[in-house]
Amino acid sequence: MTPEVLGQFRAATDRLLRAPDPAALADFMMASDLDSGHPEIKWVRAWALRALIPLGGPRVRPVLLAASSESFWRLRMLAVRALALDPQATARLIALTRDPQWRVRDAACRSLGQGGVLTEAVVNALSTAPNDPDDRVAASAEAAHDRLRREMS
């Protein structure tokens, strides 16, 4: 990426983040021509997603589902946290309990515990997560499993 293009990108994202517009942020996040491999662009996209989440609206869910598959772990983690109360995202959250990044696995376990959906698949995902190599993920999975059991009794 040339310095000129990077400068234009910085100016555009600065305007976008100063006056968040849900449609513009959603379009920005879904732009397939962004070079998300550039470190600065990855972080700007994470901040754009953080700005978009509380704005809500019909365009947010597709952005969150797309972000949950991004290569940058921060985007996946933010998406997972925002999808916590979306019952239609349960299958995606279950899949993300096996993400390579511990922060994403941890967020997925916590989100499943907040979602209030106690299915066999959720129980299985949370039951295997205590064997996670990262103690933080194991603790989150156990707490989420306990919370769901208490809510459902």
N, CA, C and O of each residue as an XYZ file, in Angstrom:
612
protein
N       0.861     -1.164      0.000
C       0.000      0.000      0.000
C       0.908      1.227      0.000
O       1.827      1.337      0.812
N       0.636      2.136     -0.915
C       1.472      3.330     -1.023
C       1.141      4.312      0.093
O       0.038      4.280      0.638
N       2.086      5.188      0.440
C       1.800      6.187      1.479
C       0.603      7.071      1.128
O      -0.143      7.482      2.017
N       0.418      7.365     -0.152
C      -0.713      8.207     -0.577
C      -2.046      7.503     -0.323
O      -2.984      8.112      0.192
N      -2.128      6.233     -0.682
C      -3.359      5.457     -0.463
C      -3.617      5.305      1.031
O      -4.756      5.428      1.482
N      -2.564      5.040      1.799
C      -2.722      4.915      3.241
C      -3.224      6.228      3.847
O      -4.065      6.211      4.745
N      -2.715      7.362      3.364
C      -3.186      8.666      3.841
C      -4.655      8.892      3.526
O      -5.400      9.401      4.364
N      -5.079      8.517      2.324
C      -6.488      8.641      1.949
C      -7.354      7.738      2.833
O      -8.440      8.128      3.263
N      -6.863      6.545      3.092
C      -7.589      5.616      3.952
C      -7.742      6.195      5.352
O      -8.826      6.144      5.932
N      -6.649      6.753      5.900
C      -6.711      7.343      7.236
C      -7.719      8.483      7.293
O      -8.490      8.578      8.248
N      -7.722      9.347      6.286
C      -8.648     10.485      6.269
C     -10.100     10.002      6.192
O     -10.974     10.525      6.884
N     -10.346      9.009      5.350
C     -11.709      8.492      5.190
C     -12.190      7.829      6.477
O     -13.327      8.050      6.893
N     -11.359      7.035      7.102
C     -11.789      6.369      8.326
C     -11.940      7.351      9.479
O     -12.793      7.162     10.346
N     -11.129      8.386      9.498
C     -11.269      9.406     10.540
C     -12.645     10.067     10.437
O     -13.324     10.250     11.447
N     -13.055     10.425      9.216
C     -14.391     11.024      9.016
C     -15.479     10.035      9.422
O     -16.459     10.408     10.067
N     -15.302      8.792      9.048
C     -16.303      7.760      9.328
C     -16.482      7.538     10.825
O     -17.607      7.384     11.300
N     -15.384      7.522     11.567
C     -15.471      7.243     12.993
C     -15.899      8.452     13.814
O     -16.384      8.292     14.933
N     -15.730      9.647     13.284
C     -16.163     10.852     14.011
C     -17.678     11.020     13.980
O     -18.264     11.518     14.941
N     -18.306     10.620     12.911
C     -19.762     10.746     12.776
C     -20.313      9.398     12.325
O     -20.630      9.220     11.149
N     -20.429      8.446     13.254
C     -20.821      7.100     12.841
C     -22.213      7.042     12.230
O     -23.198      7.491     12.816
N     -22.257      6.490     11.068
C     -23.502      6.256     10.351
C     -23.578      4.745     10.139
O     -22.688      4.172      9.511
N     -24.620      4.089     10.647
C     -24.674      2.628     10.549
C     -24.478      2.099      9.130
O     -23.755      1.124      8.927
N     -25.110      2.726      8.162
C     -24.994      2.239      6.785
C     -23.565      2.392      6.267
O     -23.030      1.483      5.633
N     -22.954      3.540      6.538
C     -21.586      3.769      6.063
C     -20.596      2.830      6.755
O     -19.682      2.306      6.117
N     -20.781      2.621      8.063
C     -19.889      1.705      8.781
C     -20.062      0.272      8.286
O     -19.085     -0.461      8.131
N     -21.300     -0.119      8.041
C     -21.548     -1.473      7.530
C     -20.909     -1.643      6.156
O     -20.283     -2.667      5.882
N     -21.064     -0.647      5.298
C     -20.440     -0.717      3.971
C     -18.923     -0.796      4.098
O     -18.270     -1.555      3.382
N     -18.377     -0.013      5.007
C     -16.931     -0.012      5.232
C     -16.455     -1.389      5.673
O     -15.452     -1.896      5.171
N     -17.174     -1.990      6.609
C     -16.765     -3.293      7.135
C     -16.912     -4.397      6.089
O     -16.150     -5.364      6.104
N     -17.869     -4.267      5.195
C     -18.113     -5.314      4.209
C     -17.299     -5.110      2.934
O     -17.350     -5.951      2.037
N     -16.546     -4.006      2.834
C     -15.756     -3.726      1.631
C     -14.729     -4.829      1.437
O     -13.854     -5.038      2.278
N     -14.846     -5.523      0.330
C     -13.955     -6.659      0.090
C     -12.600     -6.223     -0.439
O     -11.668     -7.027     -0.478
N     -12.471     -4.963     -0.849
C     -11.203     -4.529     -1.426
C     -10.234     -3.963     -0.384
O      -9.153     -3.494     -0.737
N     -10.615     -4.006      0.896
C      -9.705     -3.527      1.928
C      -8.584     -4.530      2.138
O      -8.819     -5.735      2.228
N      -7.383     -4.025      2.214
C      -6.231     -4.882      2.465
C      -6.126     -5.105      3.964
O      -5.396     -4.391      4.651
N      -6.855     -6.097      4.474
C      -6.877     -6.302      5.919
C      -5.564     -6.876      6.440
O      -5.411     -7.052      7.649
N      -4.614     -7.172      5.553
C      -3.319     -7.644      5.993
C      -2.437     -6.521      6.524
O      -1.473     -6.782      7.244
N      -2.752     -5.286      6.180
C      -1.966     -4.153      6.664
C      -2.322     -3.923      8.128
O      -3.502     -3.813      8.461
N      -1.320     -3.848      9.012
C      -1.615     -3.738     10.452
C      -2.519     -2.570     10.813
O      -3.418     -2.724     11.640
N      -2.306     -1.421     10.220
C      -3.128     -0.265     10.565
C      -4.580     -0.462     10.134
O      -5.505     -0.098     10.860
N      -4.770     -1.033      8.964
C      -6.130     -1.231      8.455
C      -6.872     -2.247      9.321
O      -8.066     -2.090      9.576
N      -6.170     -3.291      9.777
C      -6.827     -4.278     10.648
C      -7.370     -3.601     11.898
O      -8.503     -3.860     12.304
N      -6.571     -2.741     12.505
C      -7.007     -2.090     13.745
C      -8.102     -1.059     13.489
O      -9.009     -0.909     14.308
N      -8.030     -0.351     12.374
C      -9.092      0.617     12.053
C     -10.406     -0.114     11.832
O     -11.462      0.358     12.253
N     -10.343     -1.264     11.173
C     -11.565     -2.044     10.970
C     -12.120     -2.522     12.306
O     -13.337     -2.584     12.481
N     -11.245     -2.862     13.250
C     -11.721     -3.270     14.580
C     -12.430     -2.104     15.265
O     -13.478     -2.292     15.882
N     -11.864     -0.903     15.159
C     -12.519      0.259     15.767
C     -13.828      0.599     15.057
O     -14.790      1.028     15.695
N     -13.862      0.410     13.755
C     -15.108      0.648     13.024
C     -16.190     -0.337     13.473
O     -17.353      0.036     13.624
N     -15.803     -1.583     13.683
C     -16.774     -2.568     14.158
C     -17.254     -2.213     15.564
O     -18.439     -2.351     15.871
N     -16.344     -1.762     16.410
C     -16.741     -1.329     17.764
C     -17.733     -0.175     17.699
O     -18.658     -0.105     18.508
N     -17.545      0.727     16.745
C     -18.465      1.866     16.594
C     -19.808      1.413     16.044
O     -20.842      1.983     16.394
N     -19.809      0.409     15.201
C     -21.038     -0.059     14.561
C     -21.938     -0.847     15.513
O     -23.160     -0.709     15.458
N     -21.365     -1.654     16.368
C     -22.142     -2.574     17.209
C     -23.237     -1.859     18.006
O     -24.389     -2.289     17.946
N     -22.937     -0.796     18.745
C     -24.017     -0.184     19.530
C     -25.052      0.566     18.702
O     -26.134      0.869     19.205
N     -24.746      0.870     17.446
C     -25.699      1.579     16.602
C     -26.844      0.665     16.181
O     -27.960      1.126     15.943
N     -26.563     -0.620     16.094
C     -27.601     -1.593     15.761
C     -28.163     -1.399     14.369
O     -27.556     -0.748     13.519
N     -29.314     -1.965     14.157
C     -29.969     -1.850     12.859
C     -29.846     -3.135     12.050
O     -29.086     -4.035     12.407
N     -30.599     -3.210     10.962
C     -30.677     -4.446     10.180
C     -29.371     -4.820      9.474
O     -29.187     -5.978      9.098
N     -28.471     -3.867      9.289
C     -27.245     -4.179      8.562
C     -26.131     -4.691      9.461
O     -25.074     -5.086      8.968
N     -26.347     -4.693     10.761
C     -25.274     -5.063     11.686
C     -25.049     -6.574     11.726
O     -23.901     -7.018     11.709
N     -26.111     -7.367     11.777
C     -25.961     -8.819     11.913
C     -25.112     -9.432     10.806
O     -24.213    -10.216     11.113
N     -25.354     -9.112      9.513
C     -24.488     -9.685      8.466
C     -23.024     -9.274      8.624
O     -22.120    -10.052      8.320
N     -22.798     -8.060      9.097
C     -21.427     -7.595      9.318
C     -20.789     -8.414     10.438
O     -19.632     -8.821     10.334
N     -21.544     -8.652     11.503
C     -21.012     -9.435     12.623
C     -20.696    -10.863     12.203
O     -19.655    -11.405     12.572
N     -21.589    -11.470     11.436
C     -21.334    -12.838     10.975
C     -20.103    -12.885     10.074
O     -19.297    -13.810     10.166
N     -19.960    -11.890      9.206
C     -18.769    -11.839      8.340
C     -17.513    -11.603      9.174
O     -16.481    -12.229      8.933
N     -17.597    -10.709     10.145
C     -16.430    -10.417     10.989
C     -16.032    -11.616     11.834
O     -14.865    -11.752     12.200
N     -16.980    -12.483     12.149
C     -16.648    -13.661     12.958
C     -15.788    -14.663     12.186
O     -15.286    -15.625     12.767
N     -15.619    -14.443     10.889
C     -14.770    -15.312     10.061
C     -13.495    -14.613      9.593
O     -12.715    -15.193      8.837
N     -13.278    -13.391     10.028
C     -12.092    -12.636      9.610
C     -10.812    -13.299     10.104
O     -10.827    -14.054     11.076
N      -9.718    -13.012      9.434
C      -8.427    -13.572      9.866
C      -7.887    -12.862     11.103
O      -7.138    -13.462     11.874
N      -8.247    -11.612     11.306
C      -7.752    -10.850     12.454
C      -8.566    -11.227     13.690
O      -9.781    -11.033     13.709
N      -7.917    -11.760     14.714
C      -8.603    -12.281     15.890
C      -9.450    -11.228     16.595
O     -10.502    -11.564     17.140
N      -9.030     -9.974     16.601
C      -9.782     -8.930     17.303
C     -11.165     -8.763     16.675
O     -12.147     -8.583     17.396
N     -11.259     -8.818     15.355
C     -12.563     -8.713     14.699
C     -13.451     -9.903     15.066
O     -14.643     -9.740     15.329
N     -12.862    -11.096     15.082
C     -13.655    -12.277     15.470
C     -14.149    -12.150     16.903
O     -15.307    -12.452     17.191
N     -13.276    -11.704     17.804
C     -13.654    -11.589     19.212
C     -14.773    -10.556     19.406
O     -15.730    -10.811     20.137
N     -14.654     -9.399     18.758
C     -15.703     -8.378     18.879
C     -17.029     -8.893     18.337
O     -18.082     -8.667     18.933
N     -16.973     -9.581     17.216
C     -18.203    -10.121     16.621
C     -18.843    -11.146     17.546
O     -20.059    -11.141     17.741
N     -18.029    -12.020     18.112
C     -18.552    -13.052     19.019
C     -19.246    -12.412     20.212
O     -20.340    -12.831     20.591
N     -18.631    -11.420     20.794
C     -19.242    -10.749     21.955
C     -20.573    -10.116     21.590
O     -21.521    -10.167     22.374
N     -20.652     -9.519     20.405
C     -21.890     -8.853     19.994
C     -22.984     -9.848     19.609
O     -24.171     -9.533     19.694
N     -22.589    -11.036     19.191
C     -23.567    -12.052     18.792
C     -24.117    -12.847     19.970
O     -24.927    -13.752     19.770
N     -23.703    -12.537     21.172
C     -24.063    -13.324     22.353
C     -25.568    -13.542     22.499
O     -25.995    -14.647     22.834
N     -26.351    -12.547     22.262
C     -27.791    -12.661     22.501
C     -28.582    -12.941     21.232
O     -29.805    -12.807     21.223
N     -27.898    -13.326     20.166
C     -28.563    -13.639     18.902
C     -28.740    -15.149     18.801
O     -27.777    -15.858     18.509
N     -29.964    -15.665     19.039
C     -30.159    -17.123     19.018
C     -29.844    -17.743     17.658
O     -29.549    -18.935     17.576
N     -29.903    -16.947     16.595
C     -29.593    -17.476     15.268
C     -28.089    -17.628     15.055
O     -27.665    -18.229     14.069
N     -27.286    -17.095     15.959
C     -25.831    -17.173     15.820
C     -25.225    -18.289     16.661
O     -24.002    -18.427     16.710
N     -26.055    -19.082     17.319
C     -25.546    -20.116     18.224
C     -24.588    -21.074     17.527
O     -23.539    -21.402     18.083
N     -24.921    -21.525     16.337
C     -24.045    -22.468     15.622
C     -22.680    -21.833     15.342
O     -21.651    -22.502     15.445
N     -22.670    -20.552     14.991
C     -21.394    -19.869     14.730
C     -20.590    -19.744     16.022
O     -19.373    -19.929     16.018
N     -21.262    -19.432     17.116
C     -20.572    -19.313     18.404
C     -19.982    -20.664     18.831
O     -18.867    -20.722     19.350
N     -20.727    -21.732     18.612
C     -20.219    -23.073     18.944
C     -18.953    -23.355     18.143
O     -17.966    -23.847     18.689
N     -18.981    -23.045     16.855
C     -17.795    -23.278     16.010
C     -16.603    -22.473     16.510
O     -15.468    -22.944     16.445
N     -16.848    -21.269     17.005
C     -15.752    -20.412     17.457
C     -15.185    -20.822     18.815
O     -14.184    -20.257     19.255
N     -15.805    -21.793     19.486
C     -15.185    -22.322     20.713
C     -13.935    -23.134     20.367
O     -13.182    -23.522     21.260
N     -13.711    -23.392     19.074
C     -12.521    -24.120     18.616
C     -11.578    -23.219     17.820
O     -10.711    -23.715     17.101
N     -11.738    -21.912     17.939
C     -10.893    -20.953     17.226
C      -9.434    -21.093     17.678
O      -9.188    -21.469     18.824
N      -8.469    -20.800     16.810
C      -7.064    -20.895     17.223
C      -6.663    -19.859     18.285
O      -5.724    -20.105     19.041
N      -7.332    -18.734     18.360
C      -6.984    -17.661     19.293
C      -7.777    -17.831     20.588
O      -9.006    -17.895     20.564
N      -7.078    -17.902     21.708
C      -7.755    -18.147     22.987
C      -8.774    -17.070     23.318
O      -9.808    -17.373     23.913
N      -8.515    -15.826     22.953
C      -9.462    -14.742     23.270
C     -10.805    -14.956     22.567
O     -11.862    -14.650     23.119
N     -10.748    -15.480     21.351
C     -11.978    -15.749     20.599
C     -12.713    -16.930     21.230
O     -13.932    -16.881     21.396
N     -11.981    -17.994     21.585
C     -12.617    -19.141     22.251
C     -13.262    -18.711     23.559
O     -14.382    -19.113     23.875
N     -12.545    -17.890     24.314
C     -13.062    -17.397     25.588
C     -14.346    -16.588     25.377
O     -15.338    -16.797     26.075
N     -14.320    -15.673     24.419
C     -15.511    -14.860     24.131
C     -16.674    -15.733     23.663
O     -17.825    -15.474     24.012
N     -16.379    -16.760     22.881
C     -17.442    -17.659     22.407
C     -18.089    -18.395     23.576
O     -19.313    -18.508     23.636
N     -17.278    -18.893     24.502
C     -17.833    -19.583     25.680
C     -18.681    -18.633     26.517
O     -19.790    -18.979     26.924
N     -18.162    -17.446     26.770
C     -18.917    -16.461     27.551
C     -20.226    -16.097     26.853
O     -21.268    -15.979     27.497
N     -20.165    -15.920     25.538
C     -21.363    -15.545     24.771
C     -22.409    -16.650     24.796
O     -23.604    -16.374     24.906
N     -21.968    -17.891     24.694
C     -22.920    -19.002     24.778
C     -23.591    -19.024     26.146
O     -24.768    -19.368     26.251
N     -22.860    -18.662     27.187
C     -23.426    -18.615     28.532
C     -24.423    -17.489     28.716
O     -25.315    -17.583     29.560
N     -24.285    -16.429     27.941
C     -25.210    -15.292     28.038
C     -26.449    -15.485     27.188
O     -27.494    -14.890     27.454
N     -26.330    -16.324     26.156
C     -27.408    -16.455     25.181
C     -28.659    -17.117     25.682
O     -29.729    -16.931     25.103
N     -28.555    -17.891     26.750
C     -29.734    -18.532     27.306
C     -30.278    -19.674     26.474
O     -31.405    -20.116     26.697
N     -29.494    -20.166     25.509
C     -29.932    -21.271     24.670
C     -29.197    -22.518     25.137
O     -27.984    -22.640     24.967
N     -29.940    -23.431     25.723
C     -29.336    -24.660     26.237
C     -29.765    -25.821     25.359
O     -30.776    -26.474     25.614
N     -28.982    -26.065     24.324
C     -29.222    -27.201     23.438
C     -28.122    -28.232     23.675
O     -27.135    -27.966     24.361
N     -28.312    -29.391     23.103
C     -27.288    -30.430     23.237
C     -25.958    -29.966     22.647
O     -24.896    -30.249     23.202
N     -26.020    -29.255     21.523
C     -24.796    -28.770     20.883
C     -24.065    -27.756     21.778
O     -22.838    -27.781     21.872
N     -24.823    -26.866     22.433
C     -24.215    -25.896     23.339
C     -23.584    -26.610     24.529
O     -22.457    -26.308     24.922
N     -24.319    -27.553     25.092
C     -23.797    -28.314     26.234
C     -22.516    -29.044     25.836
O     -21.543    -29.044     26.590
N     -22.511    -29.664     24.657
C     -21.314    -30.378     24.194
C     -20.134    -29.431     24.025
O     -19.015    -29.747     24.428
N     -20.387    -28.265     23.425
C     -19.298    -27.297     23.220
C     -18.736    -26.819     24.548
O     -17.520    -26.731     24.719
N     -19.615    -26.514     25.481
C     -19.156    -26.023     26.782
C     -18.571    -27.142     27.643
O     -17.767    -26.879     28.538
N     -18.964    -28.369     27.382
C     -18.432    -29.504     28.147
C     -17.019    -29.879     27.706
O     -16.222    -30.357     28.513
N     -16.707    -29.665     26.436
C     -15.356    -29.991     25.961
C     -14.387    -28.838     26.189
O     -13.180    -29.062     26.281
N     -14.886    -27.622     26.282
C     -14.004    -26.462     26.464
C     -13.221    -26.477     27.779
O     -12.119    -25.930     27.811
N     -13.728    -27.075     28.873
C     -12.886    -27.126     30.078
C     -11.565    -27.865     29.875
O     -10.658    -27.743     30.698
N     -11.448    -28.627     28.791
C     -10.184    -29.281     28.468
C      -9.280    -28.374     27.629
O      -8.232    -28.814     27.157
N      -9.672    -27.134     27.446
C      -8.906    -26.190     26.642
C      -7.517    -26.005     27.247
O      -7.378    -25.985     28.470
N      -6.495    -25.871     26.416
C      -5.141    -25.677     26.944
C      -4.969    -24.355     27.692
O      -4.028    -24.205     28.471
N      -5.863    -23.400     27.464
C      -5.773    -22.126     28.173
C      -6.754    -22.147     29.349
O      -7.954    -22.342     29.159
N      -6.244    -21.950     30.539
C      -7.074    -22.006     31.752
C      -8.203    -20.982     31.744
O      -9.269    -21.231     32.308
N      -7.978    -19.827     31.107
C      -9.016    -18.788     31.070
C     -10.227    -19.264     30.283
O     -11.367    -19.020     30.678
N      -9.979    -19.944     29.172
C     -11.072    -20.475     28.357
C     -11.809    -21.564     29.128
O     -13.039    -21.607     29.136
N     -11.054    -22.437     29.770
C     -11.664    -23.514     30.548
C     -12.566    -22.950     31.646
O     -13.670    -23.446     31.867
N     -12.085    -21.903     32.333
C     -12.881    -21.297     33.406
C     -14.135    -20.632     32.845
O     -15.203    -20.728     33.449
N     -14.025    -19.964     31.710
C     -15.196    -19.318     31.096
C     -16.219    -20.344     30.651
O     -17.423    -20.136     30.806
N     -15.743    -21.452     30.096
C     -16.666    -22.505     29.654
C     -17.407    -23.106     30.837
O     -18.615    -23.334     30.776
N     -16.685    -23.355     31.895
C     -17.310    -23.934     33.092
C     -18.342    -22.967     33.686
O     -19.438    -23.379     34.065
N     -17.986    -21.692     33.762
C     -18.915    -20.690     34.304
C     -20.151    -20.550     33.416
O     -21.267    -20.425     33.921
N     -19.955    -20.571     32.097
C     -21.083    -20.461     31.167
C     -22.006    -21.669     31.293
O     -23.229    -21.528     31.296
N     -21.423    -22.834     31.395
C     -22.204    -24.063     31.538
C     -23.018    -24.021     32.836
O     -24.203    -24.357     32.839
N     -22.388    -23.612     33.923
C     -23.081    -23.508     35.211
C     -24.210    -22.486     35.150
O     -25.300    -22.721     35.672
N     -23.946    -21.363     34.515
C     -24.968    -20.305     34.416
C     -26.187    -20.802     33.645
O     -27.323    -20.590     34.071
N     -25.956    -21.452     32.530
C     -27.078    -21.968     31.741
C     -27.869    -23.014     32.515
O     -29.099    -23.025     32.470
N     -27.167    -23.892     33.222
C     -27.871    -24.913     34.024
C     -28.747    -24.256     35.090
O     -29.882    -24.679     35.306
N     -28.225    -23.223     35.757
C     -29.012    -22.525     36.785
C     -30.230    -21.835     36.176
O     -31.323    -21.877     36.742
N     -30.037    -21.203     35.028
C     -31.150    -20.495     34.381
C     -32.223    -21.450     33.900
O     -33.405    -21.107     33.902
N     -31.831    -22.632     33.493
C     -32.783    -23.580     32.942
C     -33.452    -24.456     34.002
O     -34.373    -25.208     33.684
N     -32.992    -24.368     35.282
C     -33.614    -25.201     36.308
C     -34.793    -24.530     36.936
O     -35.430    -25.102     37.821
